[in-house]
């Protein structure tokens, strides 16, 4: 019997795949749309997206893909779009050269390396969206484009708003956008819920929900793994234990090919059993990887404390075990987010704090060497906060918020400014630590709220700033705050560049 952890055949999902293939065919004819696929963790959303991607490539379409990452809410602006579009910059795609200089400048804010100068840092967010749409439209001129964005439940606010923008503006582009999300992650106030509600009424959007496997589909999955028809008793046993969840079934079978392995009742323990089979060196390595969704060679070498040869051996073992996979050309991450979660949850509190602090220091070294983009500063801020180092967390949050502000990622800037405000009273000499006074911090947070469409929170922040300043203490600053408070109802973005509704 083979010992693959994943079925070699694509199981079930016939109706869902047919609907997505039809949507791709419509896109090729100039009828673009969005398709969002939900389902519980491990139910097979990524496998469905991968099968559609394979079909798209075989039919001559261009496939771009990126994953949302979990580093705290609203911290990595445009993360999946950056991942999806970065190869265009690396390969010098002619579609970039075909864009107008102003659009290239707007894109330069989120796709470093275009060489368009710093003009993009001054562009309105709506201009960035228009530039992204223009790039996708240009790319689709040569071939239909499938843009896959996975794990939307972790999406930053800029990415969510861009998807809403696309739903309102796409007209004749040869484009299909496929997004996946964990429906079991969407609590009542989850930020993805409003977007799903908005798109549910859009006739150009498809919302699909993947169910668990039936017993017959599970049997077919097991046959694809075992390269032989499974015994009915094995199917029954596996279905009882996995309840039709494709990933659960894979992991249970990986722990014991007869499905009888003495596993604890939770998936967490089933997954940890696989991890514990690795050598101590590889186990230590994946604990570091669990602290960040994707870690490149340089970062893991800086924190893991292994010689180069030992590091390579540990990485090879982790990859061979199918616990770790390569991400892009330079980074490593877990094969499935659930694997990362259980390893991270297994860390002792002291281990977790020390690892986050070490990662933060390594990222600070990069920043000191000149790498100051919004992503690296946001990652450093996340790790200092997770390390519970409040002075460092305050300074890093302000720095990351200012970096997000420069690339018009106002939702992320707001979240980071708010984090800094929450730390302000807990840090000695906060102004010296943060490099900014509290009133200026409140005002910047309020302006970010204005841009992010949070008027009630903007008003509360401005009122707090007015209380701190006082009309007699600093009349000029007080007047500026009154001006901001008085003009808050007008908004900052007038919807420039939005096309006429489809009709």
N, C-alpha and C positions, 0 to 999 in steps of 0.2 A: 504494500500500500504506500501511496505517496504521503508526504508529511507537509504538504502546503497548508498554510493557515487560511488561505483565501481560495474560494472556488474558482477554477479556471473558466467556468462558464458563467454567463450572465443569467441570473435566475429571476423569474417573475418580472414584474414591472412592465409587462407588455403594453398595456394601455397607456401608461405614463410615458414610456419611451416613444410610442407612436405619436402621442400628442406633441411631444417636444420636437420630434422629427418633422411633423407637419408645420410647427411654428418656424423651424429653421428653413423649411421649404418656402413658407410665406415670406420670410426675411429675404431670401434670395431673389424674390420677385418684387422687392421694394415695399413690403408690408411689415415693418418692424414691430417688435413687441417685447414685453418683459415676461419672464416665467419664474415664479418663486416656488421652490419645493421645500415643504416642511416635513418634519417627522422627528420622532424621539431619537436620542443619542444611539448611534450604532444600527439604525434601521436600514441604511443603504443609500443615503442621499448622495454621498460622494461617488459611490459606484455607478449610480444612474447618471450623474454629471460626467463621469469619465467615459461611459458608454456613448453618451451623446457627443462628447468631444471627439471620440474615435470616428464616429459616423460623419461628423462635420469635416474632419481632415480628409477622410476618404472621398468626400463629395467635393473637395476643393475649397472649402471655407477656411478662413484664418481663425485660429482659436487663441484667445488671450485669457489668462486665468490668474487670479490672485485670491489670497485668503485673508479674512479679517483675523486679528490677533487679540488675545485677551491679556491686556496689560493695565486693566483698570478702565473705567468708562471714559470715553472721549479723550484719549491721550495720543493716539497715533493718527493724525489727519491723513485721509486718503490712502490708508495703508494698503488695501487690496488693489487699488488703481495704480499705485506706485509699483507694486510687484508685477502687475499685468503689463504695464507699459514700459518698464525699465529696459527689457530686451530691445525695444525699438531704438532707444538711445544707444545701447551698446552696439547694435548692428548697423547703426546709421541709416535707419529706414528712410527712404525718400519721402514718405508721407509727412515726416516732420519738416523737411525742407519746403514742402508745398504749402505749408501754413503761412498766413500773413505774419509779418514780424511782431505785431501787437499780440497775436494769439500765442506765438512761440514764447514771448515774454511772460504772458500769463501762465503758461504751462511750466516755465522754468521754476516757478515757485514751488511746485510739487514734484517735478521730475528733474532733479539736478543733472546737469551735464548737457543741457541743450545749448549752452553758450549764448543765451539771449540777454545776458546781463542781469541787473537787479530790478528791471522795470516790473517784472511780474509780482514783486513783493508789494507793489503799490496798487495792483489791480483789484477791483471789487470781486467778491466771491462769485457773483453772477458771471463775471468775465471769465473766470477760471472754468466755470461750468460750460460756457459757450465754447471755450477753447478745446475742452475735452470732447464735446459733441462734434466740433469741427474736425478733430483728429479722427474720431471714429467714422465720421462720414467720409473723410478722405480715404481711410483704410478700406472702407466697404466699396469704394469705387472699383477696386481691382478684383475683390472677391467678397462674398458674404462674410460677416464677422460674427463669431460667437464669443461673447464676453462672459466668463464664468466668475462669479464672486461667491466664495464659500464662507460659511459660518457667519451669516448676517446678524445673528444674535449678539455677536461681538462687534458689530460695525460701529465705527466712529460717526459722529453726527454729520460730518461733512460728506461722508460716503452715503449715508441715508438720505440726506437732502439732495445729493446729486441724482440718486435713483428716482426720487420724486420729480426732480427737474426733467429727467429723461422721459418719464411717463407722460409728462405734459407737453413735451416739445418734439419728440421724434415723429417724423412724418413719412418720408420715403427712403430713409437710410436702409441699407441692406444689413440690418443689425438685429440680433437676438441676444438679450441679456438674460442669463440664467443665474439666479441666486438660490442658495440653500441656507436653511436655518433650523435650529433645534426648537421645535414647538414646545417641548417640555421645559425649555428655559424661559419661556415668555410669561413671567409673572404679571400681575395685573397692571403694574406701572412700568413695564419694560418699554424702553424707548422705541423698539421696533414696532410695537403695536399700532401707533397712529399711522405709520407708513402703510402697514398691511391693510388697515381699515380704509385708507385713502385709495389704495390700489384695487381693493376688492370691487369697487364700483366702476373701474376703468375697463371698458370692453377690450382694450388692447393688452390687458394683463391676464396671465393665467396663474392661478393659485392652486397648487397640487399638494396633497398630503399623503405621504407614504405610510401604509399600514405595515404591521408586522407580517412575516411570512405565515402562510397556512402550513399545516403539516406536510402537504404534498410539495410545496415549494421548499420547505426545509429539507425534505428528503432529496430533492434535486440539488440543493446546495451541498449536502453531505456527499453526494455522489461525485460532485465536481471536485471536492477536496480529497476524497479517498480513492478516486479513480476506479470505483467499484460500487455496485448498488448496495446501499446500507441495509442491514437487517431491520425488519419492522420494529424489533425491540429497541434497537439503537435510536431509531427515529423517534419513537415514543418517549424514550428516556431524555433525549436531547430536547425535544419539544417541551417537555415538562420543565426542564431546567432553564431553558433559554426563553421560553414563552414566545418563540418565533422571532426574537431579535437576532438579526444576522451576525452582528459582532459578538454578542454573548455566545452564540453557538460556536463561532470560530474559536473563541478563547477557551471555552469548556473543552472542545475537542483537542486544542493544542496542549491542554494540561493532561489529557489522557485519551488515547484514540478510541477507547471503548465507551467514553462518556461516563465512566464510573469513578474517576479520580476523586479522592477524598478532599473535595473543595469545601471551603466555608460557604455559607449561603449567599454571600454578596459577590457581585462582579468585582468589586475592589480587591477582595482577597484572591479571586481567580486570576486577576491580572497580576497581582503582586507575586503570585506563585511563579509566573514566567520570569519576572524580574529577578527573583531570588535564585534562579538557576544560572544566572550569569556569574562570572568571576567577581571577586570583591572589587577589583580595579574597574571593571565595566559598570558595576552597580554604582560606584562612587561617581563615575562620569555621568551617568544618566540622572543622578540627583542634581548635578549642576544644570543639565539640560532642562530639567523640570522647572527650573526657576525662570525660564524665559522661553517663549514659543519657538524661536529659531536662534541658534547661536552659531556664529561663524568660527572658523578655525582660530583666528587671532584671539577672539574673546575667550573661547574655551581653553586655549593654551595658557592664557594669562591667569586664569583662576583655578584650574584643575590641579595644579601642582604636580604634573606628570612630565617626565622626559618625553621628547618628541616621539621616540620609538614606542614608548609605553602608551602614549596618547593615541597614536595611530592604531595600535593593537586593540585598545579598548574600544575605539570607534568602530573598527572592523567587526569586533565581536557583537557590539550593540546593533549594528546594521544587519549582520548575518542572522541575528535572532529575530529580525523583523519587528523589533521594538522601536528602533530609530531608523529614519530614512534621511536621505539627502534632500535639502530644500534649495532649489536653484543650483548654482554652481559652487557656492562657498559655504553653505550653512547646513546645520543638522537640526532635526526636530523629531518629535514622536510620530509614529505612524498614525496614531489616532489621538485626538484630544483627551479621550478617557484614560488612555495609558498615562499621559502626562499628569492628569489630575490625581490619579491614585498614587503615583510616585511622590508628587508634591505633598499630598495629604499625609503621607507616611513619614515625612521629615519631622524630626523633633523640633520644638519651638526654637531652641538655641541654634540648631543647624540651619534652620530657615533664615533666621536673622543674620547669622554670620555669612551665609552664601549671598544673600541680597546685598549686604554691605560690600562684600568682595567684588561682586558684579558692578555695583555702583562706582567703586573706586576705579575699576578697569575702564569703565565708560568715561569717568572724569579725566583719566589720562588721555583718552581720545579727544575729548573736548579741549583739553589744554594744548593738544598738538594741532588744533585748528579745525577739528570736525565738529561743527556747531549746528548742524541741521536740526529741524524740528523733531525728527525721529530719535536721534541719539540723545538729545536733551530730555525728551519725554521718557525714554527708557531709564535714564539716570534718575529722573524724578520718581519714577515708579519704584525703583529698587531702594532708594533712600527712604521712601515712605514705608515700604515693606520691611526695611531694617529697623524701623522705629527710632531712627536718628532724627529727632525733630528739628534741630538747627539745620542739618544738611538737607532735610526734606523741605524745609521752608525755602532755603536758597535755591534749591533745584526746581521747586515748583514755580517760583517766580521766573527763573531763567527759561524754563520750558514754556511757560505761558507766553512770555514775550516772543519766543521763537515761533509758537503757533500763531500768534497775532500777526507776525510778519508775512505768513503765507495764507492769511485770511481764513484760518481754521478757527472761527470764533467760538464754536461750541466747545472745542478742546481747550481754547484759551480760557473760557469762562470756568470750566471744571477745574483747571489748574489754579487760576486766581482764587477760586473759592476754597480750594485746599489750603492755599497759602493763608487766607484769612482765618481758616479754622485753626491753623498752627500759631497764629500771631501772638496770642496771649500765653502760649506755652513755652516760648523761647526768650531767654534773656537778650536784651538789646536787639529786638527783632529788626529795627530799621538798619542797623549795621550789618546784620546777618543777611537780610534780603536785598540790601542795596536800593531800597525804595521806602518811602514813608507810607504810613497806613492810609492816609487820605488819597494819595496817588494810586495806591493799590485798589482802594474801593472804587475810585473813578474809572480805572482801567477795567476792572471787573464789570462795572455798570455798562461801559461802552461795549464790552464783549457781549453782555446780555442783550443790548440793543441790536447788535448785528445778528445774534443767534435767535432773535425773536422771542425774548423772555422779558416783556415789559414790566410785569409785576415785580420780578426779582430786581430788575434795573432800578425801579423806583425805590425799593427798600434799601438798596446799596447806596444810592445817592442821598437818601434821607439820613442814613448813618454817617456818611461823609459830612453832610451839612452840620450834624450835631457835633462832630469832632472839631470842625473848623471854627464855627461861630462867626457871626457877622462882624463883630468888632475886632476879633483877633486877627483875621486875615481877609480883609474885604475883597481883594482881587480873586483869591481862590474861591471864596464864598460866591462871588458873582459868576464865576465860571461854572460852578456846580449848579447854581440856579438856572443858568442857561441850558445846561445839559438836562436838568430835570424838566424844565419848561418845554424843551423840544423833543422829549422822548416819544411823544405820541406820533410824531411825523415819520418815524422809521428811518432807515438808512438806505435800504435797497428798493428801488422802484420797479424791479422786475425787468430791467433793461435787457434786451436781447431775446426775450421769450417770444416764441413764434405764435402765430395765430392758432387757435384750437383746431384740431382735426375735425373735419366734418364732411 
